[in-house]
Amino acid sequence: MPAPVVLPAIPATTSPFQPDKVRHLIFGTLAAIQLTIKELHKRGYAEPNDWSQPLPTGRPGEVMAILTKRVEELPQP
């Protein structure tokens, strides 16, 4: 089994990042994104209306959608 990847610590900044939220980005055709959003909804992960409207990426036939989701309380180290 390969060793886990350890990411370097990120220094504190004044950015608006909030550690109790995650942002998901999905890229693909409009049909693939709509299917993925429906599948995640069926699994109880997110409501379809919680995702952004599809946004163009600049690549032919490709769009992206964004979901910002609050996560449950994170375990303390």
C-alpha positions as CSV (number, residue, x, y, z in Angstrom):
1,M,0.0,0.0,0.0
2,P,1.5,3.4,-0.9
3,A,2.3,5.9,1.8
4,P,-0.3,8.6,2.3
5,V,0.3,12.0,0.8
6,V,1.1,14.6,3.4
7,L,0.3,18.1,2.3
8,P,2.2,21.1,3.7
9,A,0.6,23.3,6.3
10,I,-1.0,26.4,4.8
11,P,-0.1,29.6,6.6
12,A,-2.9,31.6,8.1
13,T,-4.1,34.5,5.9
14,T,-6.9,37.0,5.9
15,S,-8.8,35.2,3.2
16,P,-12.5,34.6,3.6
17,F,-11.9,30.8,3.7
18,Q,-14.1,29.1,6.3
19,P,-12.9,25.7,7.5
20,D,-16.5,24.5,8.2
21,K,-17.4,24.7,4.5
22,V,-16.2,22.8,1.4
23,R,-16.6,23.8,-2.2
24,H,-17.2,21.2,-4.9
25,L,-16.6,21.9,-8.5
26,I,-17.8,19.6,-11.3
27,F,-16.8,19.9,-14.9
28,G,-18.3,18.2,-17.9
29,T,-21.0,18.4,-20.5
30,L,-24.3,20.0,-19.3
31,A,-26.0,16.5,-19.5
32,A,-23.2,14.9,-17.4
33,I,-23.4,17.6,-14.8
34,Q,-27.1,17.4,-14.5
35,L,-26.9,13.6,-14.1
36,T,-24.3,14.0,-11.4
37,I,-26.3,16.5,-9.5
38,K,-29.4,14.3,-9.7
39,E,-27.3,11.3,-8.5
40,L,-25.9,13.2,-5.5
41,H,-29.4,14.3,-4.6
42,K,-30.7,10.7,-4.8
43,R,-27.9,9.8,-2.3
44,G,-29.0,12.5,0.0
45,Y,-25.9,14.6,-0.4
46,A,-27.2,17.9,-1.7
47,E,-30.3,19.5,-3.1
48,P,-30.2,20.3,-6.8
49,N,-31.0,24.0,-6.1
50,D,-27.9,24.3,-3.9
51,W,-25.6,24.1,-7.0
52,S,-24.8,27.1,-9.1
53,Q,-26.2,27.5,-12.5
54,P,-23.9,25.9,-15.1
55,L,-21.1,28.2,-16.0
56,P,-19.0,28.2,-19.2
57,T,-15.4,27.1,-18.8
58,G,-14.1,28.4,-22.1
59,R,-13.7,24.9,-23.5
60,P,-16.1,23.8,-26.2
61,G,-19.0,21.8,-24.8
62,E,-17.8,22.0,-21.2
63,V,-19.5,23.8,-18.3
64,M,-19.0,23.7,-14.5
65,A,-21.2,23.9,-11.5
66,I,-20.2,24.8,-7.9
67,L,-21.6,23.7,-4.6
68,T,-20.6,25.2,-1.3
69,K,-21.7,23.0,1.5
70,R,-21.4,23.3,5.3
71,V,-19.8,20.2,6.8
72,E,-20.6,18.8,10.2
73,E,-18.3,19.6,13.1
74,L,-14.8,18.5,12.2
75,P,-13.1,16.1,14.6
76,Q,-10.4,17.8,16.7
77,P,-6.9,16.5,16.3
